[in-house]
Amino acid sequence: MFQFEVQKRQSRLSVAVALLAVIYHATVRHLRKSHSNAIVGLLLNMMQTLMLVAVFYFMFSVLGLRGMTLRGDFLIYIMTGIFLYMTHVKTLSSVLGSEGPTSPMMQHAQMNTLVAIVSAALSELYIQVLSVVLVLYIYHISVRPIEIENMSGAFGMLLLAWFSGIAVGLNFLALKPWFPKFVGVASQIYTRANMIASGKMFVANALPFTLLAMFDWNPLFHIIDQARGFAFINYNPHYSNWLYPMIVSSALFMLGFIGESYTRRHASISWGARG
């Protein structure tokens, strides 16, 4: 007897809903990769952030550099830099570590590299935003009330730092199967270099032009400086803007997707044994 298989055509809406469902479940799975308990994972991320804040606070105090910063809450000045730096580099690492085309996860129906990348980015955004909110709330109720001049603008810079992390991470991800060792080293160098190059320890207005030229190429430098302009009423950034990192990140985002698409088409199962 002949058997006939009837394929049911799905509408675009049902396809979109199914894709969103897959992204949701993949995001939850990615959140639990670092730790099976989501609360413990969040606390670990908060501890990393607080440790960096404590280190920079101690360094500024010991070196006597507090007078070179902005007028206003010194800890908010430090946290604006740390929060955006952490969001950028953590998103980059999360996207770089997402499942590739040869991952066993790709054997599941409706799972693809786009879902893996989006879920990795969304899970990191969730963790970072929740960490920022909790850290600021604890500081607000235990130390002193926080005052941020333009909350929506500062949050917009956090989202821009997240987007730029996705863009850079996509390019590393596209190169990873071809040059795994190089990408591992290059991503570490990029992360470590941004400890200084991101400008979280100083503001652009206070730099001489000779030093400014060493940092203004970096989109994260502009993002952090603009965030401080939104956070502090008495700081108006003259040597940075948010449009430059938006343009650079968008260009890197498109370039990364083109590279990832090319890599996916040439996927080989033998890549799993490389690097």
matplotlib code that plots the C-alpha trace (Angstrom):
import matplotlib.pyplot as plt

x = [0.0, 1.2, 1.5, 0.9, 2.4, 0.4, 2.4, 0.6, 1.5, 2.3, 1.4, 4.2, 2.7, 2.9, 6.4, 7.4, 5.7, 7.5, 10.8, 10.3, 9.5, 12.7, 14.7, 13.0, 13.9, 17.4, 17.9, 16.8, 19.2, 22.0, 21.3, 21.7, 25.0, 27.2, 25.3, 22.3, 20.8, 19.9, 20.1, 23.6, 24.6, 23.3, 25.0, 28.3, 28.0, 27.2, 30.2, 32.5, 31.1, 31.4, 35.0, 35.9, 34.2, 36.1, 39.5, 39.1, 37.8, 40.9, 43.2, 41.8, 42.0, 45.5, 46.9, 45.1, 43.2, 39.8, 40.2, 40.7, 37.2, 33.8, 32.1, 29.4, 29.1, 32.5, 31.1, 28.5, 31.4, 33.2, 30.1, 29.1, 32.4, 32.4, 28.8, 29.2, 32.6, 31.2, 28.2, 30.4, 32.9, 30.5, 28.2, 31.2, 32.3, 28.7, 28.2, 31.7, 30.8, 27.5, 26.8, 28.2, 26.9, 28.5, 27.1, 24.9, 22.2, 21.8, 20.3, 17.1, 14.2, 14.0, 17.4, 20.0, 23.0, 20.8, 18.8, 22.0, 23.5, 20.3, 19.7, 23.3, 23.0, 19.6, 20.7, 23.7, 21.5, 19.1, 22.0, 23.7, 20.6, 19.4, 22.9, 23.0, 19.5, 20.3, 23.7, 22.3, 19.3, 21.5, 23.8, 20.7, 19.2, 22.4, 24.8, 23.1, 20.3, 21.5, 20.9, 21.1, 20.4, 19.0, 18.1, 16.8, 20.0, 22.3, 20.3, 20.5, 24.3, 24.1, 22.1, 24.6, 27.5, 25.5, 25.0, 28.6, 29.6, 27.3, 28.9, 32.5, 31.6, 30.0, 33.2, 35.2, 32.6, 32.8, 36.6, 36.6, 36.3, 39.0, 41.5, 40.5, 43.7, 44.1, 40.5, 41.0, 44.2, 42.8, 39.6, 41.6, 43.8, 40.8, 39.2, 42.3, 43.2, 39.7, 40.5, 42.4, 41.3, 37.6, 38.3, 36.5, 39.2, 39.0, 36.8, 37.5, 37.2, 40.2, 42.5, 45.0, 44.7, 47.8, 46.3, 42.8, 43.9, 45.0, 41.4, 38.8, 39.0, 37.4, 33.5, 33.4, 35.3, 32.6, 29.8, 31.2, 31.9, 28.4, 26.9, 28.7, 27.3, 23.8, 24.5, 26.0, 24.4, 27.7, 29.5, 29.0, 31.1, 32.7, 35.0, 32.7, 29.4, 27.0, 26.6, 30.2, 29.8, 26.4, 27.8, 30.9, 28.9, 26.3, 29.0, 30.7, 27.3, 26.6, 30.2, 30.0, 26.7, 28.1, 31.2, 29.0, 26.8, 29.9, 31.3, 28.0, 27.8, 31.3, 30.7, 32.6, 32.2, 36.0, 36.0, 35.0, 38.4, 40.3, 41.6]
y = [0.0, 3.5, 5.9, 9.6, 12.2, 15.4, 18.5, 21.3, 24.7, 27.1, 30.8, 33.3, 34.1, 30.5, 30.2, 33.4, 32.2, 28.8, 30.5, 32.8, 29.7, 28.0, 31.2, 31.3, 27.7, 28.1, 31.3, 29.5, 26.6, 29.1, 30.8, 27.5, 26.6, 28.4, 27.2, 24.9, 27.4, 30.7, 32.6, 31.4, 32.3, 35.8, 36.2, 35.1, 37.7, 40.4, 39.3, 39.8, 43.2, 44.2, 42.9, 45.1, 48.1, 47.5, 47.1, 50.4, 52.2, 51.1, 51.9, 55.4, 56.0, 54.8, 56.6, 59.8, 60.0, 60.7, 64.5, 63.9, 62.4, 64.1, 66.1, 63.8, 60.4, 58.7, 55.2, 55.9, 57.2, 53.9, 51.8, 53.4, 52.3, 48.8, 48.0, 48.9, 47.1, 44.0, 44.0, 44.4, 41.7, 39.2, 39.5, 39.1, 35.9, 34.6, 35.0, 33.6, 30.5, 29.9, 26.6, 26.4, 24.6, 21.3, 21.3, 18.3, 20.9, 21.7, 18.2, 19.3, 20.6, 24.4, 24.9, 26.8, 29.0, 32.2, 30.9, 30.0, 33.5, 35.3, 33.2, 33.7, 37.4, 37.6, 35.5, 37.8, 40.9, 39.5, 38.7, 42.0, 44.2, 42.2, 42.6, 46.3, 46.8, 44.8, 46.4, 49.9, 49.1, 47.7, 50.8, 53.0, 51.5, 50.8, 53.6, 56.7, 57.5, 57.4, 60.3, 59.7, 62.7, 60.9, 57.3, 56.4, 57.7, 55.8, 52.6, 53.3, 53.3, 49.9, 48.5, 50.0, 48.3, 45.0, 45.5, 46.3, 43.1, 41.1, 42.7, 42.0, 38.5, 37.6, 38.4, 36.2, 33.5, 33.5, 33.1, 30.6, 27.3, 28.5, 29.8, 28.5, 29.1, 32.6, 33.6, 32.3, 34.5, 37.5, 37.6, 37.4, 40.3, 42.3, 41.8, 42.6, 45.6, 47.1, 47.2, 50.4, 51.2, 51.5, 54.6, 53.6, 55.0, 58.5, 60.9, 62.1, 65.8, 65.5, 63.9, 65.9, 65.6, 63.4, 60.8, 61.2, 60.0, 56.7, 56.0, 57.6, 54.8, 52.5, 52.4, 51.3, 54.4, 56.6, 54.6, 54.8, 58.6, 59.2, 57.2, 59.4, 62.4, 61.0, 60.0, 63.3, 66.7, 68.5, 66.5, 67.3, 65.0, 67.1, 64.5, 61.5, 60.7, 57.7, 57.8, 56.6, 53.3, 52.8, 53.0, 50.9, 48.3, 48.1, 47.6, 44.9, 43.3, 42.9, 41.8, 39.2, 37.8, 37.5, 35.7, 33.4, 32.6, 31.7, 29.6, 27.8, 26.8, 25.3, 23.6, 20.3, 17.8, 17.6, 21.1, 19.6, 18.0, 21.3, 23.7]
z = [0.0, -0.8, 2.1, 1.5, 3.8, 4.0, 4.7, 6.4, 5.3, 8.1, 8.1, 8.6, 12.0, 13.2, 11.9, 13.8, 17.0, 16.7, 16.1, 19.2, 21.2, 20.2, 21.0, 24.4, 25.3, 23.9, 25.9, 29.1, 28.3, 27.7, 31.0, 32.8, 31.1, 33.5, 36.6, 37.0, 39.5, 37.8, 41.1, 41.8, 38.3, 38.8, 42.1, 40.6, 37.9, 40.5, 42.5, 39.5, 38.9, 42.6, 42.7, 39.7, 41.3, 44.6, 42.7, 40.8, 43.9, 45.8, 42.9, 42.5, 46.3, 46.7, 43.6, 44.6, 41.3, 42.7, 42.1, 38.4, 38.0, 37.7, 40.3, 41.7, 43.1, 42.7, 42.8, 40.1, 38.0, 38.5, 38.0, 34.7, 33.3, 34.8, 33.9, 30.2, 30.0, 31.6, 29.3, 26.2, 27.0, 28.5, 25.4, 23.1, 25.0, 25.0, 21.3, 20.6, 22.7, 21.1, 19.2, 15.7, 12.6, 13.6, 17.2, 18.1, 19.0, 15.4, 14.9, 16.7, 14.5, 14.0, 15.7, 13.7, 14.3, 14.2, 17.2, 19.0, 18.5, 19.5, 22.6, 23.7, 23.3, 25.0, 27.9, 28.5, 28.3, 30.8, 33.3, 32.9, 33.1, 36.2, 37.8, 37.1, 38.6, 41.7, 42.3, 41.9, 44.2, 46.9, 46.7, 46.7, 49.9, 51.8, 50.9, 49.4, 47.0, 43.4, 41.1, 37.4, 35.2, 32.2, 33.0, 29.5, 27.8, 30.2, 29.6, 25.9, 26.2, 28.0, 25.1, 22.6, 24.6, 24.3, 20.6, 20.0, 21.9, 19.6, 16.5, 17.6, 18.9, 15.5, 13.7, 16.1, 15.7, 11.9, 12.1, 14.9, 12.8, 10.4, 13.0, 16.4, 18.3, 16.8, 17.7, 21.3, 21.7, 19.8, 21.9, 25.1, 23.9, 22.9, 26.3, 28.2, 26.1, 26.7, 30.4, 29.5, 25.9, 27.0, 28.9, 32.0, 34.2, 32.8, 30.8, 27.3, 28.2, 30.7, 28.1, 26.1, 22.3, 22.1, 24.4, 23.0, 19.6, 21.3, 22.5, 20.2, 17.7, 20.2, 20.0, 23.7, 24.7, 23.1, 24.7, 28.2, 27.9, 26.5, 29.4, 31.9, 30.0, 30.6, 34.2, 35.4, 35.1, 35.2, 32.5, 28.8, 26.6, 23.8, 22.2, 21.9, 20.4, 20.3, 16.5, 15.8, 17.8, 16.3, 12.8, 13.5, 15.4, 12.6, 10.0, 12.1, 12.7, 8.9, 8.2, 11.0, 9.7, 6.2, 7.6, 9.7, 6.8, 4.6, 7.5, 8.0, 4.3, 4.5, 7.8, 8.3, 11.1, 11.3, 12.8, 16.1, 16.3, 15.6, 18.2]

ax = plt.figure().add_subplot(projection="3d")
ax.plot(x, y, z, "-o")
ax.set_aspect("equal")
plt.show()
